[in-house]
Amino acid sequence: MDTKSLHHFLSLAETLHFGRASAAAHVSPSTLSRSIQQLEEKLGVVLFERDNRTVSLTPEGQKFETYARETISQWATIRNELMAESTELKGEISVYCSVTASYSFLYEILNRFRQHYPKIEIKLHTGDPDSAIEHVMSGKEDVVVSARPEQMPSDLRFHSIGLSPLTFIAPANDEISIPETNEDWAQTPMILSERGIGRQRVDSWFASKKITPRIYSQVAGNEAIVSMVSLGFGIGVVPQIVLDNSPLADRVRVLDVKPWLAAYDVGICVLEKKLKSPLIQAFWELLETR
């Protein structure tokens, strides 16, 4: 079955940008554009509204996106079921995690998996860890590395692979005064995540002290927080594992702030229904034998 046109469509639906979508699909922008046009001609509807600056899904495109994801998922399921009868598993698994997780928590797991199943390809995508749960719940990725959600979805499986404290960090020099009182904290510029578990815990910490924080910047990705703090823009909060693996670790200092924030419980997440795939099941069983 040729699902290339569906993959091209989903790449554009996810990025809404021909350049980024063509790079993700490993084709030229002209090839991607031609593929979308041919798909629209076959369907007899316009899937995307596009002009010189923007791309957006039409109502028909939104409906077709659901179909495309289900079709690809069903194709993968039947293909995996048939392959399960063969002597060796082969195919691909998509994995999403932060850059830090890719070479810390995940490296040893992927190394072991590759030794056991050399014909299963790992498609590794990196990005904002706060988007990981959304990626796996939507079916965009098979496996993600994420901090355990405060409220675990009933159809999500979680396997813990490590703990990482959440730490307050400040510039290594004395450019930012260390807060001592609630009034000091209210005046201190903060560099925080836009959203996610870490942001929720920081917001709760400030709320417990009845402090309205002075937010200097909200960013996506913990690595960016370390960078901005090292430049002296403010105080930030990041998982310790990010700081331990940062090239800028010597340019920031960890603050002994109490009460401490609850640590991240970092783990592997998959949808329950995805475990019906022999490939995903093999990955999951390897985790449980660690």
C-alpha positions, 0 to 999 in steps of 0.5 A, a space after each residue: 500500500 502506498 501511503 506516501 500521499 497521506 504522510 505528505 498531507 499529515 506533514 503539511 497539516 502538522 506544520 502548516 508550512 511547505 518548507 518545514 513539511 517537505 523537510 520532515 517528509 524528505 521531499 522537495 517543496 515542489 514534490 510536496 505541493 504536487 502530491 497535495 494537488 494530486 490528492 485534492 484532485 482525487 478527492 474533489 475538494 480543497 484540503 488547504 487554504 494557502 496564499 503567499 504567507 499562510 497555510 491552513 486546513 479547510 473544514 474538509 481538510 480537518 475531516 480528512 486529517 482524522 481519516 489519514 491518521 486512522 488509515 495509517 494507524 490501521 495499516 501499521 496494525 495489520 502489517 504488524 500483525 502479519 509480521 508477528 507471524 514471521 521469525 523476525 520483527 521489522 518496521 519502524 517506531 516513532 519516538 518523541 522526546 526532548 534533546 536532553 532525554 535523547 542522550 540521557 534517559 533514552 540512549 541506553 534504552 534505544 541501544 538495548 532495543 537496537 541490539 535485540 531488534 536490529 530490523 526495527 527502525 527508530 524514527 526519533 523526533 525531538 522537541 518541547 517535552 511539554 508537548 509529548 503527551 499531546 503527541 502520543 494521545 493524538 497518535 502522531 508518535 508511537 512512544 514519547 518520553 515525558 514527566 508523569 502527568 498530574 492526571 493520567 489519561 485512562 488509555 495511557 500507559 506509563 513506565 517510569 525510567 528515572 526521577 529528576 528534581 526540579 531546581 531553581 537556577 540563577 546566573 553564576 555571577 551576582 547580576 541577579 540578587 538572590 530573593 530572600 523575602 516574598 517581596 524580593 521574589 515578587 520583584 525578581 524576573 523569572 524565566 519560566 516554561 510556557 506550560 506543562 508540569 514544571 510550570 504548574 508546580 512553579 505556579 503552585 509554589 508562588 500561589 502557596 506563598 501568595 506571590 504574584 511572580 514577575 515573569 520576564 519570559 515564557 519559553 518552550 524547552 528547558 534548555 532555553 531556560 538555562 540559556 536565558 538564565 546564564 545570560 543574566 535575564 532572571 531566575 528559572 526553574 528546570 529539571 536537574 537532568 537538563 542542568 547536568 547535561 547542559 554546556 552552560 551548567 557552569 554559568 548558572 548556580 542552583 539555589 537552595 529554595 524551600 519548600 522544594 518542588 516535587 521531582 519529575 517522574 520521567 517515563 515512557 508513555 504509549 497508548 494502550 491500544 498501541 500495545 497491540 502492535 508487536 513492535 510497540 509490545 516488544 519495546 514495552 517488554 524490553 522496558 519491563 526487563 530493565 
